[in-house]
Amino acid sequence: QSAIRHGNFKLVKLADEPAKLFDLAADVGESRDLANEQPEVVAKLTKAWGEWNAQLAEPLWQPNPRQRQRSAVRAAESSAAKQ
């Protein structure tokens, strides 16, 4: 997962999903994805996030795969409960 904000724009990237772009001044609830309408902003923010991320040190820990499994199970249960 990653996110970056610049001015009124916020770019959100979740695993295995396309990036989503929101104009927070016009859409505080982040309900209207502008990524297809403004690909140049998506490219600019993706590049900025990549440059920032490249400056960070590598994590000293490894992700816990069991934690991911538990999160996936909770998400599936929540989704099933809503139906």
Disulfide bonds with the S-S distance in Angstrom:
none
